[in-house]
Amino acid sequence: MEDLAEAQGYVMAQDRLWQMDLLRRVARGQLSEILGSRTLPIDKEFRTYGFARAAERDASLLDPESRKVMEAYARGVNQFITQNKKNLPLEFSLLGYEPAPWQPSDTLAVSGYMYEL
């Protein structure tokens, strides 16, 4: 199961890294860090929802098996980022930043964002 989750993380990042990073930033209220002040209202809204705090809390409460799977997924995403630093999606170079390492709590934060929709 861990190998499958790691492979899924790698493939997901290969196909959707920019979208993953964007959704993570929206869910955590960090969009303005890359897009500027015009997205502050969105950041304030999502910080008020508290998805980032809930994701950090929930990640710390995962049962051992779920933790292993979530960590394996994050490992796969991070392996793709590390192996492709010079060939990341165009949006990263246009905005002048590299994605931070993926954490299990990022997956939970994005899930919260998707639930909100």
Kinemage of the C-alpha trace (Angstrom):
@kinemage 1
@onewidth
@group {chain A} dominant
@subgroup {mainchain}
@vectorlist {calphas} color= white
{ca met a 1} P 0.000 0.000 0.000
{ca glu a 2} L 2.844 2.384 0.820
{ca asp a 3} L 4.535 1.760 -2.527
{ca leu a 4} L 1.252 2.432 -4.306
{ca ala a 5} L 0.730 5.686 -2.390
{ca glu a 6} L 4.287 6.828 -3.128
{ca ala a 7} L 3.864 6.069 -6.828
{ca gln a 8} L 0.523 7.904 -6.831
{ca gly a 9} L 2.143 10.958 -5.248
{ca tyr a 10} L 4.889 10.956 -7.864
{ca val a 11} L 2.500 10.594 -10.795
{ca met a 12} L 0.095 13.177 -9.395
{ca ala a 13} L 2.934 15.675 -9.049
{ca gln a 14} L 4.169 14.821 -12.533
{ca asp a 15} L 0.750 15.651 -13.983
{ca arg a 16} L -0.594 18.277 -11.569
{ca leu a 17} L 2.138 19.856 -9.423
{ca trp a 18} L 1.117 23.438 -10.164
{ca gln a 19} L -2.535 22.709 -9.396
{ca met a 20} L -1.560 20.883 -6.213
{ca asp a 21} L 0.583 23.786 -5.017
{ca leu a 22} L -2.097 26.330 -5.903
{ca leu a 23} L -4.809 24.410 -4.028
{ca arg a 24} L -2.514 23.951 -1.052
{ca arg a 25} L -1.892 27.702 -0.976
{ca val a 26} L -5.596 28.520 -1.263
{ca ala a 27} L -6.523 26.074 1.504
{ca arg a 28} L -3.789 27.395 3.805
{ca gly a 29} L -4.465 31.069 3.052
{ca gln a 30} L -1.060 31.587 1.394
{ca leu a 31} L -2.066 32.597 -2.111
{ca ser a 32} L -0.948 36.218 -1.685
{ca glu a 33} L 2.614 35.049 -1.091
{ca ile a 34} L 2.849 34.304 -4.810
{ca leu a 35} L 0.082 36.413 -6.382
{ca gly a 36} L 0.217 39.589 -4.328
{ca ser a 37} L -2.274 41.692 -2.416
{ca arg a 38} L -5.182 41.207 -4.801
{ca thr a 39} L -5.708 37.725 -3.351
{ca leu a 40} L -5.686 38.845 0.309
{ca pro a 41} L -9.486 38.510 0.641
{ca ile a 42} L -9.233 34.863 -0.419
{ca asp a 43} L -6.403 34.261 2.070
{ca lys a 44} L -8.388 35.891 4.880
{ca glu a 45} L -11.425 33.763 4.076
{ca phe a 46} L -9.497 30.502 4.111
{ca arg a 47} L -7.504 31.388 7.210
{ca thr a 48} L -10.833 32.048 8.899
{ca tyr a 49} L -12.026 28.582 7.891
{ca gly a 50} L -8.957 27.194 9.640
{ca phe a 51} L -8.206 24.379 7.196
{ca ala a 52} L -4.466 24.677 7.818
{ca arg a 53} L -4.854 24.386 11.597
{ca ala a 54} L -7.297 21.495 11.253
{ca ala a 55} L -4.998 19.724 8.780
{ca glu a 56} L -2.005 20.028 11.123
{ca arg a 57} L -4.088 18.730 14.027
{ca asp a 58} L -5.586 15.869 12.024
{ca ala a 59} L -2.188 14.856 10.612
{ca ser a 60} L -0.884 14.502 14.151
{ca leu a 61} L -3.864 12.282 15.044
{ca leu a 62} L -3.609 9.832 12.145
{ca asp a 63} L -3.498 6.175 13.048
{ca pro a 64} L -0.152 4.513 12.241
{ca glu a 65} L -1.314 2.862 9.001
{ca ser a 66} L -2.917 6.042 7.649
{ca arg a 67} L 0.189 8.024 8.624
{ca lys a 68} L 2.406 5.632 6.659
{ca val a 69} L 0.232 5.997 3.561
{ca met a 70} L 0.052 9.797 3.805
{ca glu a 71} L 3.820 10.028 4.333
{ca ala a 72} L 4.436 7.728 1.363
{ca tyr a 73} L 2.258 9.923 -0.857
{ca ala a 74} L 4.171 13.017 0.272
{ca arg a 75} L 7.464 11.204 -0.380
{ca gly a 76} L 6.372 10.541 -3.952
{ca val a 77} L 5.421 14.175 -4.537
{ca asn a 78} L 8.711 15.351 -3.054
{ca gln a 79} L 10.708 12.872 -5.097
{ca phe a 80} L 9.194 14.335 -8.259
{ca ile a 81} L 9.977 17.885 -7.115
{ca thr a 82} L 13.584 16.964 -6.280
{ca gln a 83} L 14.175 15.121 -9.534
{ca asn a 84} L 12.649 17.873 -11.673
{ca lys a 85} L 13.847 21.116 -10.056
{ca lys a 86} L 15.079 22.352 -13.435
{ca asn a 87} L 11.942 21.270 -15.260
{ca leu a 88} L 9.031 22.301 -13.052
{ca pro a 89} L 5.767 23.527 -14.575
{ca leu a 90} L 6.027 26.918 -16.270
{ca glu a 91} L 3.944 28.702 -13.624
{ca phe a 92} L 6.701 28.289 -11.035
{ca ser a 93} L 9.293 30.047 -13.178
{ca leu a 94} L 6.812 32.757 -14.227
{ca leu a 95} L 6.078 33.522 -10.575
{ca gly a 96} L 9.696 33.059 -9.501
{ca tyr a 97} L 9.427 30.429 -6.790
{ca glu a 98} L 9.821 26.711 -6.149
{ca pro a 99} L 7.196 24.626 -4.386
{ca ala a 100} L 7.819 23.778 -0.759
{ca pro a 101} L 8.104 20.098 0.132
{ca trp a 102} L 4.736 18.376 0.343
{ca gln a 103} L 3.552 17.343 3.804
{ca pro a 104} L 0.798 14.911 4.802
{ca ser a 105} L -1.067 17.876 6.277
{ca asp a 106} L -1.076 19.490 2.803
{ca thr a 107} L -3.154 16.599 1.495
{ca leu a 108} L -5.584 17.088 4.374
{ca ala a 109} L -5.740 20.868 3.822
{ca val a 110} L -6.543 20.399 0.130
{ca ser a 111} L -9.223 17.881 1.102
{ca gly a 112} L -10.766 20.524 3.359
{ca tyr a 113} L -10.733 23.010 0.500
{ca met a 114} L -12.436 20.523 -1.799
{ca tyr a 115} L -15.077 19.825 0.844
{ca glu a 116} L -15.764 23.564 1.104
{ca leu a 117} L -16.581 23.730 -2.602
